[in-house]
């Protein structure tokens, strides 16, 4: 983590944010809050800068607008809008720059709160000389499928405006598939539920890269009939959209002609970045 300061025009600090340097420092709940906030802004057609401020607020769990009004006694001006906008753009770069994967023999273990866990991965089969995926037993496969089905059913029935069902779905999937060495999933339903509930408490603030890679394994790694994974999980899809927007912003700086500059201005307006990208 690094400190990112929100400053007044004179350089004095209004607020300091602990800013992630890579996706392993982003929590699953931060990502879900961020994505849900972006969706709300689009659905409600909010002014771009307000949407940006809301997304940053939800990510850091700090009301940016309230902080600014309390510190400077007025709504966000152009200078402050640019500062908040830069944080938004940098978050997009970090999140959109991650490529989920099925992990291998060298990175399938992770330590969380002092305990080492293993997640599904690819391993080398010395007999066949080929890589093979971690095999889920029947209970694990059925449980994973049930978790995803029930989450979809609840979302369709009740809606998931705040992302709570989405978050619960993935903490439960991680709790199901991230195991200590030699640990087995309880066979009895009642025991299995106690196991999952206890483990979900531990993984409330799990890193996003772990969640992404487990999602990628479930949506791609189990399809043995297709050697080239093509399915996108519900956790991964918003990441790809964020990556596309980040790439569009990067392309804005590569348009030197007058015609291209006009196109650049239109893109800035389209992306809602007029408050913090210079023409």
N, C-alpha and C positions, 0 to 999 in steps of 0.2 A: 504494500500500500504506500501511496505517497500523499502528501497534503496538497489539496488544491484550494486556493483561497479565492473567495468572492470579495472583490475589492471595490471601494469607491474610486472615482476618477483621480483623487489625490493619492491613491495607493494604499490607504488605510484599510485594514481587513474588516470586513463585515462578518464573515463566517468561514470556517475552515472545514472542508469536506475530506474524509478519508477516501481517496480515489484509488480504484483497483488498477494495477499495472498489467494484469492478464486475467483470463477468464476463470482461472482457479481461485481468484480472490473475490469472485462474484458468487453470491449465494443464489440458490434456486429461487427462493422467495423474492429476491430483488429483481431477478429476471422476469418472473411472472407479474409482479407489480408493474414493472416497466412496460411490458407488452400490453397488459390490460389497460393501462393508462393511455397508451398510444391508440389503442382501438377505440376507447371512449371518445378521445379527441376527434378521431375521424368520423365516428358515428354521429356525434353531436355537432360536427362542423365548427369546432371552436377556432378562434383566431390562432394562427400558427404559433405565435410567441407564448400564448397562454398554454397551448398544448405542450410545448417544449418544457415550460416551467413545471407543469403538472407531472410530466414523465420523470423529470429530474427529481422532483419532490417525492414521488412514489418510490423511486429507486433508493434514495437515501433516507426515506422516512422522515423527511424534514420539509416543512411547508416553506418553500423558497419565497413565495410571494409575501407570506407573513413575516419572514425574517427580514426581507428588504423593507417592507413598510415600517417594521419596528425599528430598523436601524437607521433608515434615512428619512422616514416620515412621509414617503411618497411612493407611488407605484414604480415599477421597473422602467428606467429610462434606457436610451440607446446603448450606453456604455455597459450597464448591468445586463441588458438583454444579450449583448455580445458575450459576456462572461458566462452566463448560464447556457447560451447556445453552444459555446465551445465545449462545455462539459457534455452536453447532449451528443454532439458530433463525435467526441472521443469515446463515449460509451458505445455508440454505434460501431465504431471501428473495432473496439475490443470484442464486442459480442459477435458482430458480423464477420470478423476475421477468423473465427474458430471453425474448424472442420471436424465434426463428430466422426468417430471411428470405432471399429471393433478393436479393442486393445490386444496387444500381443504378450509374449512371455516376459517382457521386460517392464511393462507398465500396467499390469492388471491388478496390482496391489496398491492400496492407498491407506494411509494412517489417518484416522479421524478420532479426535479427542483421546489420543494416546493408545488407540486400539487399531490393529491392522486388519483390514478387510480385503476380500478378493471379489472381483466382479467377473462376469462372463467374458471370455477372451478366445483368441486363437492360440493354439499350441501346436508344436511339431510332433507328428506321429513318427516315431523311429522305425516302425514296421512298414508303413506305406510310403514314408518319405514325404508326406504332404502335411499341409497345415489343416487343422480341424477345429471346429467351433466347440466351445463348451456345450455339452449336452445337458438339457434340462430334463429332469424326470417328469413323470406324468403329473404329479402334484404341483410342481413348480409351473409347468406349462399351463395347466388348467387354472391355477391361481392367478397367473399373470393375465391370462385371457379374461378371466372374470373381473379383475380389477379394472381393466380398460373398458369392458362392456358396461359395467355398473356406472362408471364415471360418465360415459357417453349417455347412458339412459337418464341419469340424474341431471345432466346439463340440458338435455332436450326437454325434460319435464319441468325443471325448476329454473333453468337459466343459470349462468355462472358469471354474473356481472363483475364480481370482485376477484374471480380466479381461485376461489377457495377449493372448489371441487377439483380443479386442475392441479393445484398444489398438493392436495391430499392424494390424488391418483399417483403422482410421481414419488412422493415420499413413501408411499406404500410399495410401489414397484421396486424402489431402491432397497427398502427394508426386506423385501422378498429375495432379492438377488445378490445383495452385498453381504457376504458371510465371512465369519472368522474361519481360520484354517480348520478343516475337519468338521465344521458345524453343519448340521442337517436340519432341514425344515421339519417341524413336528407334524406327524401324520394325522393326529386327531384334530378335527376342525376347531374345537374350543381351545386346545393348546396352541394351535397355529395362530389363532386370532390374538391370544395373549402375547405370543412371540412378536407378531407384526406390530401390535400397538406399542409395546415396549421399545422396539427398534425404531418406530416412527418418531418417538420422542427424541431419540439420539440424532436422527437425521433431519430435524426441523430446519437446521441451517447448513445443510449439505452444500458443497461447492457445485457450481453449475456444470463444470466439465464432466464430473462423475455422472450427473443426471443425464446429460446429453449423450454420453457414450453408452449408457444403459438403454436409453431410448433408441439409439441407432442399432444396438444389438437386437433388441426386440422387433424392430420394424424391418430389419434387413437380414440379420444373421440367422434367423430361424427359417428363412426361405431357401432351403437347400437345393431346390429345383432350379433356382436362378443364381448362377455364379456371379452375376453383376448386380449388386443391390440397387434397387430403383425406388423403393418405397420410402416416403418421408413421414416421420413420426410427428405427432401433434406438438411436441416440444421443440422439434427442429425446424418446422416450417416457418415460424415467425423469425427465426435466426436468418434464414435465407432471404426473407423479405428485407430485413434490416441490412443485410450484406449488399443487396441490390441498391438500396438507397445510399449506402456509404460509397459504393462504386460510382453512382451518379454524381455525388458531390465531388469525388476525386476527378471525374472527367470535366467538371466545370472549369478547372484551371488549365485545360488543354485546348482552348478555343481562341486563337489570336485574331482572326479576321473580324471585320465589322459585322458581317452576317452571323458569324459564330458567336460574337459577343451578344448580339440580340437574342440568339437562342439561349445563351448562358443566363441572361436576365430572366427569360421566360421559365427556364428550369429552376432558378432560384425561387421565383414566385410559386411555382408548382410544388416545390419541396417545402415551402414555408420557411425559408432560411434568409429572407431579406433583412432580418434584424441583425444577422451576425456574419454574413459573408460579404466581403467587399467586392464591388463591381470592378 
